[in-house]
C-alpha cells in the first residue's frame, strides 16, 4: 500500500522559502493499492497535486479515474482543491465523496452551497466528471470487497469525522482536525467539558486501535494551545498521547500551523519523537508534501532519500 501526502498544512494554504520542505498545500492524502481505485482523505489544495501526478502517468484526455474521498469536514482548507482536480474535467471520471452529515441538509446540497456563484464560478455538477456525495456519521461501511471504513465523530468546530481505513491487511486512522479538552467547541461529538486535556474519547481509541499508521492533527505547541483551545485542534504532545494510548505503530504529525516554518516543525517532530520513545510509543514522523510511505517499509522523501 502506498500512502502519499499531497497537502499537510492546516487552516490556509501558504508559501515561502521557509516552508519549502514541509510544503504549504492543505490537507490531502492519497492511499493507493495496485489495480484498485484510490482512496483519498480530504479535498484540500493538495488534491491538485494528486491530479497532476495522475496526469504524468496518463496524459489527458485519456486519464480514466474512479476514486473515493473520505472527507473529514467542510472547512475551506479541506475542500478547496475539488474544482482543480484534473480528472474531474474529463467526462466519465467519477469521485464518490463520503462526508459528515449536515444539519443544514444533505451533504451534496450543503457542499454546493459554498461552491457556486458568487463564491465560485461553477457548481460541482458543472464539472465534466461525476461527483456523488454520501452522508455518513457513526458508521461502518465497505468501499469494496477488501476495503472497510469506520467513521466516528471527533471533537472539532462543527460536524467532523475521523476515519479508520482497513485495506489489504493494513490499517490507517485519519484524524486531521481533532481538539483536546474542547471547552466551548461545538460538535456532534459527545464532549464533557470537565475532562482533562489528556482525555482520549472511546470513539477515538476505536478509530486508532493498533493501526499501522495514525495521521493526526498536531497544529499547536502547548503555549499556543492555551489561547487557541476553542479552535478545535490539539498539541503535538496530545497527538503522541493518543498514539500511545491506542497502540499505533507509527504516528504522522499533520495539519501543521501555517505560522510554523520548516525549522520549527523539525524541532516539534524531534520533541514528539523523543517523548514517544520515553513513554514507549511508536515511531513519529512529520508529514511533508510529497512524502510517500510504503507501509511495512521505511518512508521515502520526495527526492528518494531515506
C-alpha positions as CSV (number, residue, x, y, z in Angstrom):
1,X,0.0,0.0,0.0
2,X,1.3,3.4,-0.9
3,X,0.3,6.5,1.1
4,X,1.2,9.9,-0.4
5,X,0.9,13.2,1.4
6,X,-0.1,15.8,-1.2
7,X,-1.1,18.5,1.3
8,X,-0.2,18.7,5.0
9,X,-0.8,22.3,6.1
10,X,-3.8,23.4,8.2
11,X,-6.1,26.4,8.1
12,X,-4.9,28.1,4.9
13,X,-2.5,27.3,2.0
14,X,0.7,29.3,2.3
15,X,4.0,29.7,0.5
16,X,7.6,30.9,1.1
17,X,11.1,29.6,1.2
18,X,10.8,28.9,4.9
19,X,8.0,26.4,4.2
20,X,9.7,24.6,1.2
21,X,10.5,21.3,2.9
22,X,7.1,20.6,4.6
23,X,5.0,22.4,2.0
24,X,2.1,24.8,2.0
25,X,-0.8,23.0,0.5
26,X,-3.7,22.0,2.7
27,X,-5.0,18.5,3.7
28,X,-5.0,15.8,1.1
29,X,-3.6,12.2,1.5
30,X,-3.9,9.5,-1.3
31,X,-3.9,5.8,-0.5
32,X,-3.3,3.5,-3.4
33,X,-3.2,-0.2,-3.9
34,X,-2.1,-1.5,-7.3
35,X,-5.0,-2.4,-9.5
36,X,-7.7,-0.8,-7.3
37,X,-9.3,2.6,-7.3
38,X,-7.5,5.1,-4.9
39,X,-9.0,6.3,-1.6
40,X,-8.3,10.0,-0.7
41,X,-8.5,11.6,2.7
42,X,-9.8,15.2,2.3
43,X,-10.0,17.7,-0.6
44,X,-7.6,20.4,0.4
45,X,-5.4,22.3,-2.1
46,X,-3.1,19.3,-2.2
47,X,-5.7,17.5,-4.3
48,X,-4.5,19.5,-7.3
49,X,-1.0,17.9,-6.8
50,X,-2.6,14.4,-6.8
51,X,-4.3,15.2,-10.1
52,X,-1.1,16.4,-11.7
53,X,0.7,13.3,-10.6
54,X,-2.0,11.2,-12.2
55,X,-1.7,13.3,-15.4
56,X,2.0,12.5,-15.5
57,X,1.2,8.7,-15.6
58,X,-1.7,9.0,-18.1
59,X,-1.9,12.2,-20.3
60,X,-5.2,14.0,-20.6
61,X,-7.7,13.3,-22.1
62,X,-7.0,9.5,-21.8
63,X,-7.0,9.7,-18.0
64,X,-9.5,7.2,-16.7
65,X,-10.1,7.9,-13.0
66,X,-12.6,6.4,-10.5
67,X,-11.9,7.2,-6.8
68,X,-13.3,7.6,-3.3
69,X,-12.9,10.5,-0.9
70,X,-13.2,10.3,2.9
71,X,-14.0,13.9,3.8
72,X,-13.4,14.9,7.4
73,X,-15.5,18.2,7.4
74,X,-16.4,21.2,5.2
75,X,-13.9,23.9,6.3
76,X,-12.3,25.7,3.4
77,X,-8.9,24.2,3.9
78,X,-10.4,20.7,3.4
79,X,-12.5,21.3,0.3
80,X,-10.8,24.0,-1.8
81,X,-9.0,21.5,-4.1
82,X,-12.0,19.8,-5.6
83,X,-12.6,22.0,-8.7
84,X,-8.9,22.0,-9.5
85,X,-8.6,18.2,-9.6
86,X,-7.8,17.5,-13.3
87,X,-9.6,14.1,-13.6
88,X,-12.9,15.7,-12.9
89,X,-12.5,17.8,-16.1
90,X,-13.0,14.7,-18.2
91,X,-16.4,13.0,-18.9
92,X,-16.7,9.5,-17.5
93,X,-14.5,10.0,-14.5
94,X,-16.1,9.7,-11.0
95,X,-15.5,10.7,-7.4
96,X,-17.6,9.2,-4.5
97,X,-17.4,11.6,-1.6
98,X,-18.2,10.3,1.8
99,X,-18.5,13.1,4.4
100,X,-20.2,14.2,7.6
101,X,-24.0,14.5,7.9
102,X,-25.0,18.2,8.0
103,X,-27.8,19.9,10.0
104,X,-28.5,22.2,7.0
105,X,-29.4,19.4,4.6
106,X,-27.8,16.6,2.6
107,X,-24.1,16.8,2.2
108,X,-24.2,17.4,-1.5
109,X,-26.6,20.3,-1.2
110,X,-24.5,21.9,1.6
111,X,-21.3,21.5,-0.3
112,X,-22.9,23.0,-3.4
113,X,-23.9,26.0,-1.3
114,X,-20.3,27.0,-0.9
115,X,-19.2,26.1,-4.4
116,X,-21.4,28.2,-6.5
117,X,-21.6,31.8,-7.7
118,X,-20.8,34.3,-6.3
119,X,-18.3,32.4,-4.2
120,X,-17.0,30.2,-7.1
121,X,-17.9,30.4,-10.9
122,X,-19.3,26.8,-11.2
123,X,-21.1,24.2,-9.1
124,X,-19.9,20.6,-8.5
125,X,-22.4,19.2,-11.1
126,X,-21.0,21.5,-13.7
127,X,-17.7,19.6,-13.7
128,X,-17.4,17.2,-16.5
129,X,-16.7,14.2,-14.2
130,X,-19.4,12.9,-11.9
131,X,-19.4,13.5,-8.1
132,X,-21.6,11.5,-5.8
133,X,-22.0,12.6,-2.2
134,X,-22.7,10.1,0.6
135,X,-23.8,11.3,4.1
136,X,-22.2,9.3,7.0
137,X,-21.9,9.6,10.7
138,X,-21.2,6.9,13.3
139,X,-20.9,4.2,10.6
140,X,-19.0,1.2,9.4
141,X,-19.2,0.5,5.7
142,X,-17.3,-1.3,2.9
143,X,-15.8,0.6,-0.1
144,X,-15.0,-2.7,-1.9
145,X,-14.6,-6.4,-1.2
146,X,-11.3,-5.6,0.5
147,X,-11.6,-2.0,1.9
148,X,-13.5,-1.3,5.1
149,X,-14.1,2.1,6.7
150,X,-15.1,3.1,10.2
151,X,-16.2,6.7,10.8
152,X,-16.7,8.4,14.1
153,X,-17.5,11.9,15.3
154,X,-14.4,13.7,16.7
155,X,-14.0,16.9,18.6
156,X,-13.7,20.0,16.4
157,X,-15.7,23.1,15.4
158,X,-18.7,21.8,13.5
159,X,-19.6,18.3,12.3
160,X,-16.2,16.5,11.9
161,X,-15.4,12.8,11.3
162,X,-12.3,10.8,11.9
163,X,-11.8,7.7,9.8
164,X,-10.2,4.2,10.1
165,X,-9.4,2.5,6.8
166,X,-8.6,-1.2,6.7
167,X,-7.4,-2.3,3.3
168,X,-5.2,-5.3,2.2
169,X,-4.4,-6.1,5.8
170,X,-3.2,-2.6,6.6
171,X,-4.9,-0.1,8.8
172,X,-4.8,3.7,8.8
173,X,-6.5,6.2,11.0
174,X,-7.0,9.8,9.9
175,X,-7.9,12.5,12.4
176,X,-6.8,15.6,10.6
177,X,-8.7,18.2,12.9
178,X,-9.1,16.9,16.4
179,X,-9.3,19.0,19.5
180,X,-8.5,18.2,23.1
181,X,-10.4,19.4,26.1
182,X,-12.6,21.5,23.7
183,X,-14.4,23.6,26.2
184,X,-16.8,25.7,24.1
185,X,-16.3,23.8,20.8
186,X,-19.5,23.0,19.0
187,X,-19.5,19.5,17.6
188,X,-21.7,16.5,17.1
189,X,-19.2,14.6,19.2
190,X,-20.1,14.0,22.9
191,X,-18.0,16.5,24.9
192,X,-17.5,16.6,28.6
193,X,-16.0,20.0,29.4
194,X,-14.7,18.8,32.8
195,X,-12.4,16.2,31.1
196,X,-8.7,16.9,31.4
197,X,-6.8,17.8,28.3
198,X,-5.2,14.4,28.0
199,X,-8.6,12.6,27.9
200,X,-9.0,10.3,24.8
201,X,-12.6,9.5,23.9
202,X,-13.6,5.9,23.3
203,X,-14.5,6.7,19.7
204,X,-11.0,8.0,19.1
205,X,-9.5,4.9,20.6
206,X,-11.9,2.8,18.4
207,X,-10.5,4.5,15.3
208,X,-6.9,4.3,16.2
209,X,-6.6,1.0,18.0
210,X,-3.4,-0.7,16.9
211,X,-3.2,1.0,13.4
212,X,-0.2,0.7,11.2
213,X,-0.3,4.5,10.6
214,X,-2.1,7.3,12.5
215,X,-2.3,10.6,10.7
216,X,-3.2,13.1,13.4
217,X,-3.7,16.8,14.0
218,X,-0.6,18.4,15.6
219,X,-1.2,22.1,15.0
220,X,-0.2,23.7,18.3
221,X,2.5,23.9,20.8
222,X,1.3,23.8,24.4
223,X,1.8,27.6,24.7
224,X,-0.2,28.2,21.5
225,X,-3.0,25.9,22.7
226,X,-3.7,27.9,25.8
227,X,-5.0,30.8,23.7
228,X,-6.5,28.7,20.9
229,X,-8.1,25.8,22.6
230,X,-11.5,26.9,21.1
231,X,-10.1,26.4,17.6
232,X,-10.7,22.6,17.8
233,X,-7.1,21.5,17.3
234,X,-4.5,19.9,19.6
235,X,-0.9,20.0,20.7
236,X,1.9,17.8,19.4
237,X,2.0,16.2,22.9
238,X,-1.6,15.2,22.7
239,X,-1.1,13.5,19.3
240,X,1.7,11.5,20.8
241,X,-0.5,10.6,23.8
242,X,-3.3,9.4,21.5
243,X,-0.9,7.3,19.5
244,X,0.5,5.7,22.7
245,X,-2.9,5.1,24.3
246,X,-4.2,3.4,21.0
247,X,-1.1,1.4,20.4
248,X,-0.5,2.9,16.9
249,X,2.6,1.6,15.2
250,X,3.5,4.9,13.5
251,X,2.4,8.5,14.0
252,X,2.4,11.1,11.3
253,X,2.1,14.7,12.7
254,X,-0.2,16.5,10.4
255,X,-2.2,19.8,9.8
256,X,0.8,22.0,10.5
257,X,0.2,25.6,11.6
258,X,0.8,27.9,8.6
259,X,2.9,30.1,11.0
260,X,5.3,27.2,11.7
261,X,8.3,27.2,9.4
262,X,10.4,24.2,8.5
263,X,12.9,24.6,11.3
264,X,10.1,24.9,13.8
265,X,8.4,21.8,12.6
266,X,11.8,19.9,12.7
267,X,12.1,20.8,16.3
268,X,8.5,19.8,17.1
269,X,8.9,16.5,15.4
270,X,12.1,15.8,17.3
271,X,10.5,16.7,20.6
272,X,7.5,14.5,19.8
273,X,9.7,11.6,18.7
274,X,11.8,11.9,21.9
275,X,8.6,11.9,24.0
276,X,7.2,8.9,22.2
277,X,10.4,7.0,22.8
278,X,10.4,8.0,26.5
279,X,6.8,6.6,27.1
280,X,7.3,3.5,25.0
281,X,5.3,4.7,22.0
282,X,5.8,4.1,18.3
283,X,7.7,5.9,15.6
284,X,6.9,9.6,15.0
285,X,7.4,11.5,11.7
286,X,6.4,14.9,10.4
287,X,4.1,14.7,7.4
288,X,5.5,16.6,4.5
289,X,4.3,17.4,1.0
290,X,5.4,14.6,-1.4
291,X,6.2,12.2,1.4
292,X,5.5,8.6,0.4
293,X,5.0,5.8,2.9
294,X,5.1,2.2,1.6
295,X,3.5,0.7,4.7
296,X,5.8,-2.0,6.1
297,X,8.9,-0.3,4.8
298,X,10.8,2.9,5.6
299,X,9.3,6.3,4.5
300,X,10.9,8.0,1.4
301,X,11.3,11.7,0.9
302,X,10.3,13.3,-2.4
303,X,13.9,13.1,-3.5
304,X,14.1,9.4,-2.6
305,X,16.4,9.9,0.3
306,X,15.8,7.9,3.4
